[in-house]
């Protein structure tokens, strides 16, 4: 294996301490790879907790396998199915990735050694879609004041550093914390609230799934009546990094009505968080999350389903 580059040397040549301590306010929820290099190298600065959130919908073991093959220095693997989701119910209520309870989430964060005084950096390899933005959102929900998503993910780190760390045979266990999160459930909505709302619904899935032309995951195709479609790749540049603040602001504002709040959903509450992250980058009010999303919505046959392009919300008969 090639010699691992010296983070301190790269840090000295790339980012000053003053720029590290005063982040770019245009991209406040994000951290650049060069900034992270500096944070990990600077003496006297408490290093952030770095969490590897890579995952694949069709392979539940992929995230840990990818982490073992190579990860950022000190990064801890966080599993989308086991850590960021509760157990799936047989009746489908809660969706394919149910949001964990307050207790389970708090226990996870304490096990990871997270405290409100220490910055947390999360990353994946899919522009936050799978599943760094989900963990960013969960930490925000829990009241953590300083959570950043690595812009460009592990690919950006590779470009900056050119090397990863392989997992040891016995990975180090973080020292547990005693953090008692304060959850803000106003960031969430239920299916009943979605059914009754006049707020704008924003679907993060691809356009073909939104229109009901294909559905590779869930048993029913289509979208929640009245929803708008914003596929999560629309928030990214070709290099996998997020678009700049003004571009995101302009695109999101042009898509949605000027008045009212926004509710974000997707197939199971994972990629919807990346749309919420895009609002944060744009400096816009955060949408609330319908955590169960489409897979929860269709668990009740009485709920209406729409197909085709974005449609008016009512009236719609159930589509089964």
LUMMIVEX-977071 format. One record per residue (C-alpha): chain; residue number from 1; x, y, z. Coordinates in steps of 0.1 Angstrom, whole numbers. Example, Ala and Ser with C-alpha at 12.3 -4.5 7.8 and 13.67 -1.06 7.14 Angstrom:
residues 2
chain->A | resi->1 | x->123 | y->-45 | z->78
chain->A | resi->2 | x->137 | y->-11 | z->71
END
This chain:
residues 320
chain->A | resi->1 | x->0 | y->0 | z->0
chain->A | resi->2 | x->12 | y->35 | z->-8
chain->A | resi->3 | x->25 | y->57 | z->20
chain->A | resi->4 | x->-4 | y->76 | z->36
chain->A | resi->5 | x->0 | y->113 | z->30
chain->A | resi->6 | x->8 | y->135 | z->59
chain->A | resi->7 | x->-24 | y->154 | z->68
chain->A | resi->8 | x->-5 | y->182 | z->86
chain->A | resi->9 | x->16 | y->189 | z->55
chain->A | resi->10 | x->-14 | y->191 | z->33
chain->A | resi->11 | x->-33 | y->212 | z->58
chain->A | resi->12 | x->-5 | y->237 | z->61
chain->A | resi->13 | x->-5 | y->241 | z->23
chain->A | resi->14 | x->-43 | y->243 | z->18
chain->A | resi->15 | x->-65 | y->257 | z->46
chain->A | resi->16 | x->-56 | y->282 | z->73
chain->A | resi->17 | x->-68 | y->279 | z->108
chain->A | resi->18 | x->-89 | y->310 | z->105
chain->A | resi->19 | x->-108 | y->296 | z->75
chain->A | resi->20 | x->-113 | y->264 | z->94
chain->A | resi->21 | x->-128 | y->281 | z->124
chain->A | resi->22 | x->-150 | y->304 | z->103
chain->A | resi->23 | x->-167 | y->281 | z->78
chain->A | resi->24 | x->-181 | y->292 | z->45
chain->A | resi->25 | x->-216 | y->303 | z->55
chain->A | resi->26 | x->-229 | y->296 | z->20
chain->A | resi->27 | x->-224 | y->259 | z->26
chain->A | resi->28 | x->-228 | y->258 | z->64
chain->A | resi->29 | x->-241 | y->222 | z->66
chain->A | resi->30 | x->-211 | y->210 | z->45
chain->A | resi->31 | x->-174 | y->205 | z->51
chain->A | resi->32 | x->-148 | y->205 | z->23
chain->A | resi->33 | x->-123 | y->177 | z->22
chain->A | resi->34 | x->-94 | y->201 | z->27
chain->A | resi->35 | x->-111 | y->216 | z->58
chain->A | resi->36 | x->-115 | y->181 | z->72
chain->A | resi->37 | x->-79 | y->173 | z->66
chain->A | resi->38 | x->-70 | y->204 | z->86
chain->A | resi->39 | x->-93 | y->195 | z->115
chain->A | resi->40 | x->-79 | y->160 | z->117
chain->A | resi->41 | x->-43 | y->174 | z->117
chain->A | resi->42 | x->-44 | y->205 | z->139
chain->A | resi->43 | x->-28 | y->201 | z->173
chain->A | resi->44 | x->-49 | y->214 | z->201
chain->A | resi->45 | x->-82 | y->211 | z->182
chain->A | resi->46 | x->-105 | y->184 | z->192
chain->A | resi->47 | x->-110 | y->162 | z->161
chain->A | resi->48 | x->-145 | y->156 | z->149
chain->A | resi->49 | x->-163 | y->123 | z->152
chain->A | resi->50 | x->-162 | y->110 | z->116
chain->A | resi->51 | x->-190 | y->85 | z->106
chain->A | resi->52 | x->-190 | y->64 | z->74
chain->A | resi->53 | x->-226 | y->60 | z->62
chain->A | resi->54 | x->-222 | y->42 | z->29
chain->A | resi->55 | x->-250 | y->18 | z->21
chain->A | resi->56 | x->-267 | y->0 | z->-8
chain->A | resi->57 | x->-305 | y->-7 | z->-9
chain->A | resi->58 | x->-300 | y->-41 | z->-25
chain->A | resi->59 | x->-272 | y->-53 | z->-2
chain->A | resi->60 | x->-275 | y->-48 | z->35
chain->A | resi->61 | x->-239 | y->-59 | z->42
chain->A | resi->62 | x->-224 | y->-35 | z->16
chain->A | resi->63 | x->-218 | y->-6 | z->40
chain->A | resi->64 | x->-197 | y->-25 | z->65
chain->A | resi->65 | x->-178 | y->-42 | z->37
chain->A | resi->66 | x->-170 | y->-9 | z->20
chain->A | resi->67 | x->-158 | y->5 | z->54
chain->A | resi->68 | x->-135 | y->-25 | z->60
chain->A | resi->69 | x->-120 | y->-21 | z->25
chain->A | resi->70 | x->-111 | y->15 | z->31
chain->A | resi->71 | x->-124 | y->45 | z->50
chain->A | resi->72 | x->-113 | y->79 | z->63
chain->A | resi->73 | x->-89 | y->80 | z->92
chain->A | resi->74 | x->-107 | y->73 | z->125
chain->A | resi->75 | x->-141 | y->69 | z->107
chain->A | resi->76 | x->-167 | y->47 | z->124
chain->A | resi->77 | x->-191 | y->26 | z->104
chain->A | resi->78 | x->-228 | y->34 | z->109
chain->A | resi->79 | x->-252 | y->9 | z->94
chain->A | resi->80 | x->-283 | y->22 | z->75
chain->A | resi->81 | x->-305 | y->-8 | z->83
chain->A | resi->82 | x->-293 | y->-16 | z->118
chain->A | resi->83 | x->-284 | y->18 | z->132
chain->A | resi->84 | x->-304 | y->44 | z->112
chain->A | resi->85 | x->-336 | y->24 | z->110
chain->A | resi->86 | x->-359 | y->5 | z->133
chain->A | resi->87 | x->-371 | y->-30 | z->126
chain->A | resi->88 | x->-395 | y->-33 | z->97
chain->A | resi->89 | x->-431 | y->-42 | z->106
chain->A | resi->90 | x->-449 | y->-69 | z->88
chain->A | resi->91 | x->-479 | y->-46 | z->80
chain->A | resi->92 | x->-455 | y->-21 | z->64
chain->A | resi->93 | x->-465 | y->7 | z->88
chain->A | resi->94 | x->-435 | y->30 | z->92
chain->A | resi->95 | x->-421 | y->20 | z->58
chain->A | resi->96 | x->-390 | y->1 | z->47
chain->A | resi->97 | x->-366 | y->21 | z->70
chain->A | resi->98 | x->-387 | y->32 | z->100
chain->A | resi->99 | x->-372 | y->60 | z->120
chain->A | resi->100 | x->-358 | y->47 | z->153
chain->A | resi->101 | x->-373 | y->57 | z->186
chain->A | resi->102 | x->-359 | y->85 | z->207
chain->A | resi->103 | x->-344 | y->60 | z->231
chain->A | resi->104 | x->-328 | y->39 | z->204
chain->A | resi->105 | x->-314 | y->70 | z->186
chain->A | resi->106 | x->-300 | y->84 | z->219
chain->A | resi->107 | x->-283 | y->51 | z->227
chain->A | resi->108 | x->-268 | y->49 | z->192
chain->A | resi->109 | x->-253 | y->84 | z->196
chain->A | resi->110 | x->-239 | y->77 | z->230
chain->A | resi->111 | x->-224 | y->44 | z->218
chain->A | resi->112 | x->-207 | y->64 | z->190
chain->A | resi->113 | x->-192 | y->87 | z->216
chain->A | resi->114 | x->-211 | y->118 | z->203
chain->A | resi->115 | x->-214 | y->149 | z->224
chain->A | resi->116 | x->-228 | y->183 | z->215
chain->A | resi->117 | x->-194 | y->199 | z->222
chain->A | resi->118 | x->-177 | y->179 | z->194
chain->A | resi->119 | x->-183 | y->184 | z->157
chain->A | resi->120 | x->-196 | y->154 | z->138
chain->A | resi->121 | x->-187 | y->148 | z->101
chain->A | resi->122 | x->-207 | y->122 | z->81
chain->A | resi->123 | x->-200 | y->109 | z->46
chain->A | resi->124 | x->-210 | y->84 | z->20
chain->A | resi->125 | x->-202 | y->78 | z->-17
chain->A | resi->126 | x->-235 | y->90 | z->-32
chain->A | resi->127 | x->-237 | y->127 | z->-26
chain->A | resi->128 | x->-254 | y->123 | z->8
chain->A | resi->129 | x->-282 | y->101 | z->-6
chain->A | resi->130 | x->-271 | y->68 | z->9
chain->A | resi->131 | x->-271 | y->76 | z->38
chain->A | resi->132 | x->-251 | y->105 | z->51
chain->A | resi->133 | x->-280 | y->130 | z->49
chain->A | resi->134 | x->-302 | y->106 | z->69
chain->A | resi->135 | x->-277 | y->107 | z->98
chain->A | resi->136 | x->-272 | y->144 | z->94
chain->A | resi->137 | x->-309 | y->148 | z->97
chain->A | resi->138 | x->-312 | y->125 | z->127
chain->A | resi->139 | x->-284 | y->144 | z->146
chain->A | resi->140 | x->-302 | y->177 | z->137
chain->A | resi->141 | x->-335 | y->161 | z->150
chain->A | resi->142 | x->-316 | y->152 | z->182
chain->A | resi->143 | x->-304 | y->187 | z->187
chain->A | resi->144 | x->-267 | y->184 | z->178
chain->A | resi->145 | x->-254 | y->219 | z->170
chain->A | resi->146 | x->-226 | y->211 | z->146
chain->A | resi->147 | x->-231 | y->183 | z->120
chain->A | resi->148 | x->-214 | y->185 | z->86
chain->A | resi->149 | x->-217 | y->164 | z->55
chain->A | resi->150 | x->-185 | y->158 | z->36
chain->A | resi->151 | x->-191 | y->176 | z->3
chain->A | resi->152 | x->-183 | y->151 | z->-25
chain->A | resi->153 | x->-181 | y->122 | z->0
chain->A | resi->154 | x->-153 | y->97 | z->0
chain->A | resi->155 | x->-145 | y->105 | z->-36
chain->A | resi->156 | x->-136 | y->141 | z->-26
chain->A | resi->157 | x->-113 | y->128 | z->2
chain->A | resi->158 | x->-96 | y->104 | z->-23
chain->A | resi->159 | x->-89 | y->134 | z->-46
chain->A | resi->160 | x->-74 | y->154 | z->-17
chain->A | resi->161 | x->-55 | y->126 | z->1
chain->A | resi->162 | x->-52 | y->98 | z->-24
chain->A | resi->163 | x->-54 | y->70 | z->2
chain->A | resi->164 | x->-78 | y->54 | z->27
chain->A | resi->165 | x->-73 | y->34 | z->59
chain->A | resi->166 | x->-82 | y->-3 | z->60
chain->A | resi->167 | x->-102 | y->-16 | z->90
chain->A | resi->168 | x->-81 | y->-35 | z->115
chain->A | resi->169 | x->-91 | y->-70 | z->125
chain->A | resi->170 | x->-104 | y->-57 | z->158
chain->A | resi->171 | x->-117 | y->-21 | z->151
chain->A | resi->172 | x->-113 | y->3 | z->180
chain->A | resi->173 | x->-145 | y->9 | z->201
chain->A | resi->174 | x->-153 | y->46 | z->207
chain->A | resi->175 | x->-156 | y->57 | z->243
chain->A | resi->176 | x->-193 | y->61 | z->250
chain->A | resi->177 | x->-207 | y->95 | z->259
chain->A | resi->178 | x->-234 | y->106 | z->283
chain->A | resi->179 | x->-252 | y->129 | z->259
chain->A | resi->180 | x->-290 | y->133 | z->265
chain->A | resi->181 | x->-304 | y->145 | z->232
chain->A | resi->182 | x->-334 | y->168 | z->230
chain->A | resi->183 | x->-354 | y->157 | z->201
chain->A | resi->184 | x->-374 | y->182 | z->180
chain->A | resi->185 | x->-404 | y->163 | z->167
chain->A | resi->186 | x->-417 | y->193 | z->150
chain->A | resi->187 | x->-393 | y->183 | z->122
chain->A | resi->188 | x->-415 | y->153 | z->115
chain->A | resi->189 | x->-450 | y->147 | z->100
chain->A | resi->190 | x->-472 | y->116 | z->101
chain->A | resi->191 | x->-492 | y->100 | z->73
chain->A | resi->192 | x->-523 | y->115 | z->88
chain->A | resi->193 | x->-508 | y->150 | z->87
chain->A | resi->194 | x->-497 | y->145 | z->51
chain->A | resi->195 | x->-532 | y->134 | z->41
chain->A | resi->196 | x->-547 | y->166 | z->57
chain->A | resi->197 | x->-520 | y->191 | z->48
chain->A | resi->198 | x->-520 | y->219 | z->22
chain->A | resi->199 | x->-482 | y->221 | z->24
chain->A | resi->200 | x->-461 | y->213 | z->-6
chain->A | resi->201 | x->-450 | y->177 | z->-9
chain->A | resi->202 | x->-415 | y->171 | z->-23
chain->A | resi->203 | x->-407 | y->136 | z->-36
chain->A | resi->204 | x->-370 | y->127 | z->-39
chain->A | resi->205 | x->-374 | y->96 | z->-61
chain->A | resi->206 | x->-366 | y->95 | z->-98
chain->A | resi->207 | x->-391 | y->108 | z->-123
chain->A | resi->208 | x->-400 | y->73 | z->-136
chain->A | resi->209 | x->-409 | y->61 | z->-102
chain->A | resi->210 | x->-428 | y->93 | z->-94
chain->A | resi->211 | x->-449 | y->90 | z->-125
chain->A | resi->212 | x->-456 | y->53 | z->-118
chain->A | resi->213 | x->-439 | y->41 | z->-149
chain->A | resi->214 | x->-416 | y->18 | z->-129
chain->A | resi->215 | x->-413 | y->7 | z->-93
chain->A | resi->216 | x->-383 | y->-16 | z->-86
chain->A | resi->217 | x->-387 | y->-16 | z->-48
chain->A | resi->218 | x->-423 | y->-11 | z->-35
chain->A | resi->219 | x->-454 | y->-30 | z->-45
chain->A | resi->220 | x->-474 | y->0 | z->-57
chain->A | resi->221 | x->-461 | y->26 | z->-82
chain->A | resi->222 | x->-469 | y->63 | z->-83
chain->A | resi->223 | x->-468 | y->92 | z->-59
chain->A | resi->224 | x->-487 | y->110 | z->-32
chain->A | resi->225 | x->-513 | y->132 | z->-48
chain->A | resi->226 | x->-502 | y->168 | z->-51
chain->A | resi->227 | x->-465 | y->161 | z->-48
chain->A | resi->228 | x->-437 | y->177 | z->-68
chain->A | resi->229 | x->-407 | y->157 | z->-80
chain->A | resi->230 | x->-372 | y->167 | z->-71
chain->A | resi->231 | x->-349 | y->137 | z->-77
chain->A | resi->232 | x->-319 | y->139 | z->-53
chain->A | resi->233 | x->-293 | y->139 | z->-81
chain->A | resi->234 | x->-307 | y->173 | z->-91
chain->A | resi->235 | x->-290 | y->188 | z->-61
chain->A | resi->236 | x->-255 | y->177 | z->-72
chain->A | resi->237 | x->-229 | y->188 | z->-98
chain->A | resi->238 | x->-215 | y->163 | z->-122
chain->A | resi->239 | x->-185 | y->158 | z->-98
chain->A | resi->240 | x->-209 | y->146 | z->-70
chain->A | resi->241 | x->-206 | y->178 | z->-49
chain->A | resi->242 | x->-235 | y->199 | z->-41
chain->A | resi->243 | x->-245 | y->228 | z->-63
chain->A | resi->244 | x->-238 | y->263 | z->-48
chain->A | resi->245 | x->-262 | y->280 | z->-25
chain->A | resi->246 | x->-277 | y->304 | z->-51
chain->A | resi->247 | x->-283 | y->277 | z->-77
chain->A | resi->248 | x->-301 | y->255 | z->-52
chain->A | resi->249 | x->-321 | y->284 | z->-39
chain->A | resi->250 | x->-332 | y->294 | z->-74
chain->A | resi->251 | x->-341 | y->258 | z->-84
chain->A | resi->252 | x->-360 | y->250 | z->-53
chain->A | resi->253 | x->-379 | y->282 | z->-53
chain->A | resi->254 | x->-388 | y->278 | z->-90
chain->A | resi->255 | x->-401 | y->243 | z->-84
chain->A | resi->256 | x->-424 | y->250 | z->-54
chain->A | resi->257 | x->-452 | y->275 | z->-46
chain->A | resi->258 | x->-440 | y->307 | z->-29
chain->A | resi->259 | x->-463 | y->303 | z->0
chain->A | resi->260 | x->-466 | y->275 | z->26
chain->A | resi->261 | x->-442 | y->250 | z->41
chain->A | resi->262 | x->-427 | y->219 | z->25
chain->A | resi->263 | x->-428 | y->182 | z->34
chain->A | resi->264 | x->-401 | y->159 | z->21
chain->A | resi->265 | x->-405 | y->123 | z->13
chain->A | resi->266 | x->-390 | y->95 | z->-8
chain->A | resi->267 | x->-393 | y->57 | z->-9
chain->A | resi->268 | x->-385 | y->51 | z->28
chain->A | resi->269 | x->-372 | y->83 | z->44
chain->A | resi->270 | x->-335 | y->80 | z->35
chain->A | resi->271 | x->-329 | y->100 | z->3
chain->A | resi->272 | x->-356 | y->126 | z->13
chain->A | resi->273 | x->-331 | y->138 | z->39
chain->A | resi->274 | x->-307 | y->148 | z->10
chain->A | resi->275 | x->-334 | y->172 | z->-3
chain->A | resi->276 | x->-338 | y->186 | z->32
chain->A | resi->277 | x->-300 | y->191 | z->33
chain->A | resi->278 | x->-302 | y->209 | z->0
chain->A | resi->279 | x->-327 | y->234 | z->16
chain->A | resi->280 | x->-302 | y->239 | z->44
chain->A | resi->281 | x->-274 | y->246 | z->20
chain->A | resi->282 | x->-296 | y->271 | z->1
chain->A | resi->283 | x->-304 | y->289 | z->34
chain->A | resi->284 | x->-341 | y->281 | z->30
chain->A | resi->285 | x->-365 | y->269 | z->58
chain->A | resi->286 | x->-361 | y->232 | z->63
chain->A | resi->287 | x->-389 | y->209 | z->50
chain->A | resi->288 | x->-404 | y->186 | z->76
chain->A | resi->289 | x->-397 | y->149 | z->70
chain->A | resi->290 | x->-424 | y->123 | z->63
chain->A | resi->291 | x->-401 | y->95 | z->76
chain->A | resi->292 | x->-422 | y->66 | z->65
chain->A | resi->293 | x->-425 | y->81 | z->30
chain->A | resi->294 | x->-440 | y->62 | z->1
chain->A | resi->295 | x->-435 | y->27 | z->15
chain->A | resi->296 | x->-455 | y->38 | z->46
chain->A | resi->297 | x->-481 | y->57 | z->26
chain->A | resi->298 | x->-491 | y->26 | z->5
chain->A | resi->299 | x->-493 | y->4 | z->36
chain->A | resi->300 | x->-529 | y->16 | z->39
chain->A | resi->301 | x->-550 | y->6 | z->9
chain->A | resi->302 | x->-574 | y->35 | z->15
chain->A | resi->303 | x->-548 | y->62 | z->9
chain->A | resi->304 | x->-549 | y->78 | z->-26
chain->A | resi->305 | x->-522 | y->73 | z->-52
chain->A | resi->306 | x->-515 | y->94 | z->-82
chain->A | resi->307 | x->-496 | y->86 | z->-114
chain->A | resi->308 | x->-482 | y->108 | z->-142
chain->A | resi->309 | x->-468 | y->142 | z->-138
chain->A | resi->310 | x->-473 | y->164 | z->-107
chain->A | resi->311 | x->-510 | y->167 | z->-100
chain->A | resi->312 | x->-535 | y->185 | z->-79
chain->A | resi->313 | x->-541 | y->170 | z->-45
chain->A | resi->314 | x->-578 | y->163 | z->-45
chain->A | resi->315 | x->-599 | y->145 | z->-51
chain->A | resi->316 | x->-582 | y->112 | z->-58
chain->A | resi->317 | x->-595 | y->77 | z->-54
chain->A | resi->318 | x->-573 | y->50 | z->-40
chain->A | resi->319 | x->-553 | y->33 | z->-67
chain->A | resi->320 | x->-549 | y->-4 | z->-62
END
